[in-house]
Amino acid sequence: MLNEFLNAVKQQIANHSIYVWGASGSLCKSVNEQWIRDKEARNNGGAHADDAVDAWKAVMNSPYKDVARCFDCSGLVSWCLIQAKALDKRRDCDGLYALCEPTTELRDGTLLFRVNKEDPNDETHVGVYIGGKQYHAKGRTDGCVCEPYSKSYWAKSAWFKKLPKDEPAPEPEPDPPTPTPPSPSGNYVEVIGGSVYVRQGDNSSTKILFTAHRGDKFTYLDTAATGWYHIETNSGAAYISNLSNLTKHVGDTTEEPEPDTPIGDQYVVVIGGSVRVRTKGDTSGVTVGIAHRGDKFKLIGRAESGWYNIQYFGGSYYISNDQKLTKLQER
């Protein structure tokens, strides 16, 4: 149950899921602009509706359009608890906290809460602590993010009572096939996290075939539109998550590098929470995507404004050069 909850949270960040007020997990591809505006109208008179719509349009023009979902903060946590069969229906922040026991001990799966400044018993925002980081649906311009844990950002922490505190034993599964050794060229995917599911399809909603463990290596075939790795196992082709804390692709140096892999002398790294990728070198450009902390892009050049011209999903786009958001690094 706990592992399922943690994996569900991580996967929504990997899927570039977006923030929409009152949303509880609807797939982005199944909604439209009016649906988003109707949701946002319930909060602050729809003051942030344009930002939510921009984020939706950006993800619908990205490789994540088939897997990204819409959440607000409590919607994300509720949806992930429901996937883990720890919750029966969506709860708001207050409702989630009511099902928790307060704790000062941070362990993977601890819920984090912000509160109303005028009423500390009114929980207003919720996230999840995992491995020294905070996972939450942060806001319209950020979406669902993973950031370094900040104690000062949160007012209190609590443990959801239905989640086991100890790491549960893996669910009984068939004996996993022996991973296929990497090809002689060295083009393979290696598991670097504790364990990760190998699935039939390129997202977390598909059937689990078996569990791979740290050190397992699989021949790399290609990368799916979702970003997941298409791999070869002894039982045939399958897929595995591309989360950077779970797997890494060790590429054949004779092949073309992935379009958004930093190559050459310099690349741009995102150091702020999130930043928009645009069609022009200033804020008048149309948003085509949202980059998050840790994302790296090949530097192509500079716009007259100083903005960085980067390679983004095979195309030429621009990202702000604000030193609080991005910085240049040598390879």
C-alpha positions, 0 to 999 in steps of 0.5 A: 500500500505504501509503495503504491502510494509513493509510486503514484505520487512520483509518477504524476510528477514524471507525467508533468501533471498540471494544477487546476483548482478542484481537479481530482485526476482527470486526464488532460486529454479528456478535458477542454478549456471551458472545463478548466475555466469552470473549475477555476471560476470557483476560486477567486473569481477565476483570477488564475484561469488563464494560467491554468489554461496556458499550462493545459495547452502547454502539456497538450503540445508535449509528449506528456499529453496522453498521461498528464492529469489535472489536480489541485493539491488535495486532489493529487494526494487523494488520487494517489491514496485512492490508487493505493487503496488507502482512501475511498474518495477525495478529501480536501486538505482539512479532510485529509488531516482529519484522517492523520496523526500528527508527527514530527518524524519525516519518513517517506509518505509523510503528509505535509501541510500549510495552514491559514495564517489566521487559523492554524487549524485550517489546513490550506495546502498539502504535499508529500515528503519522499526522500528529502524532497517535497512532492505537491501540486504547487500551483497553475504556473508550476503544476505538480512538482518535486522540490528539495524539502523546505521545513519553513514552507510547511506548518506541520506534518502528519501520517495518514493512519491507513498507510503502514509506517514500515515498508511493506513486503513486496506483493507476491509476484511470479519469479521475475525474468532474469534481466537481459544483459546490456548489449555489447555497445553499452546501450542499456537502462540500469535500475539505480533506485531500490526497485521499480516496476517493469510494465506492459505499457509506457505509463503507470496505468498499464499491467505490471510484468515484474519488479526490477531491482537496483543494478538490473540492466536491460537493453535499451530499445527507444524512448516512448512519447511519455519519456519511459524507456522501451526495453528488452527483457528475457520475456520480451519488450517492455517499459520502465519508468524514466524517473531519474531517481529510479533508472538511468539510460547509459547510451551508445556513444555511436548513436545520436544523443536524445534531443533534450540531452545536454551535449556540446560545451554548454547547456541550460539547467533550471534552478528555480521551481519551474519556468516556461519554455516559449516560442520567442525570446521574451514573455510575448512568446507562446508557452509550449511547455513548463520546465522544472528544477533540474531539467537540462537543455542543450544551448543553441544560442542567445536571443537579443533579449538575453534569453537562452535559445534551447533544444526542447523536444527536438525543436528550437525554443526559448527560456528565461535567463533570469538567474533565479530560474536558470543558469548556464553550465559547462558539460 
